[in-house]
Amino acid sequence: QLLLVESGGGLVQPGGSLRLSCAASGASMYAYALGWFRQVPGREREGVACISFDGAYTNYGGSGEGRFTISRDDAKNTVYLQLENVNFGDSGTYYCAADLADYTRKGWCRSSDFRSWGRGTQVTVSS
């Protein structure tokens, strides 16, 4: 089972950019679907972006589509989330997730489809 550790969160101004990283260990992530999810207090964890095991499919949820980009580097066992033109609604704790079952071909990016999770990294958008 993969162990996932997120990094790259922090304070960013509206309109700014940030790149989140999630490093995997314990196994090679090449066969895993990967995802990024965001949670704010009092709300359910929501899918931000997911990528298929081979990188052929990417799905974006919420308001991040067009501004966020998920990518993976299997050689580095790392998945990334590039955030561009951020706004206050992008604040939250960002979690990466992985699973051998891959539903990205169905257009899904659901937290219930992922069983391995990191501990999260906080992103705060503030002026």
N, C-alpha and C positions, 0 to 999 in steps of 0.2 A: 504494500500500500504506500502511496506517495505521501511524503511529508511536505507540506507547502508553507512557504514563508514569504509574506508580502513585504514590500518596501517601497519607498518613494513618495509616500504621502506627506502632507504638510499644509502650510498656509499658502494660499495663492489668491491673487487679486482677480476680480472679475475681468474676463477677457484674456486671462493668462493661460499658460499651458503647464502641463504636468505629465510626467511619465511614471506609471506604476509598474513595478516588476514583481514577479512571483517566481521564486526559485524552488524547484522540486528536488527532493532527494529520496533515497530509499528504493528508487526504481527509475527506469527510463520512462519519460513521459510521452514517448513517440506514439504510443498506441492509445493515448487518452484524449477524449474530448476535454476541452478546458473552457472555463468561463470566469467572468468577473461579475460580481453582484454587489449591490449597494444597500446598506440599511441605515435608516435614521431612527431615533428613539420613537417608539410608539407605532411604527409601521413595519410591515412585512419586508423581508429581504426581496429585492427586485432584481431581475436580470438586466445587466447593463450590456454585456457582449459575450458571445460564445463563439468558439471556433472548433471545427471538426478535427479529428485526430490527424488528418492529412493536410489541414489548412485549406481545403477546397471550399468549405462552407463557413461563412461568418454570419451571425445573426445579432442584431442590435435591438435593444429594448428601450422604451421610454424616450426621453428627449435627447439621448446621446447620439442617436443616429445622425450621421453627417458631421459630427464633431469629435466622436471617439473612434479610435482604431485599435482593434485587438490584433495581436500578432504573436507568433511563437517561434522560438529558436530551439529546436530539439537538440542541437549540438551542445547548447548551453543549459538544456533542461530548464528553460525559462519561458514564461509567457508574459507579455507586456500589454498594458493598456495606455494608449496615448490619449490624453485629454486636451482638447483645443477649445479656445474661446469659452472658457468655463463661466458658469453663472452661479448664483447663490443656491439654486436648486440642485447643484451637483455635489454639495457638501454631504458628507456621511462617512460611514466606515465601509471601505471597499474590501471585499473578500474574493480570493480566487478559489476555484474549485476544479476538481478533476474527476472523471469517471471513465471506465472502460466502455460502458454503454454510451453510444453516440447518437443523439437524437437531433443533431444540428441539421441533418438532411431534411428533417421534417419542418424546419423553420423555427424550432423551439430553442428557448434559452430559459429554462425553468430550474429553480433551485432544487426542486424535488428530484431532478434527474442526476444530481451529483452527490457522491457519498464522501469524497475526501475534500476537506476544507482547511484553509489557513486560518490564522487568528485575526487577520484584518489589518488594514492600515488606514489611518484617519486622514480625510481630505477636508479642509475647511476653506471655503471661498469667502473672503472678507476683504472689504476695502479699508 
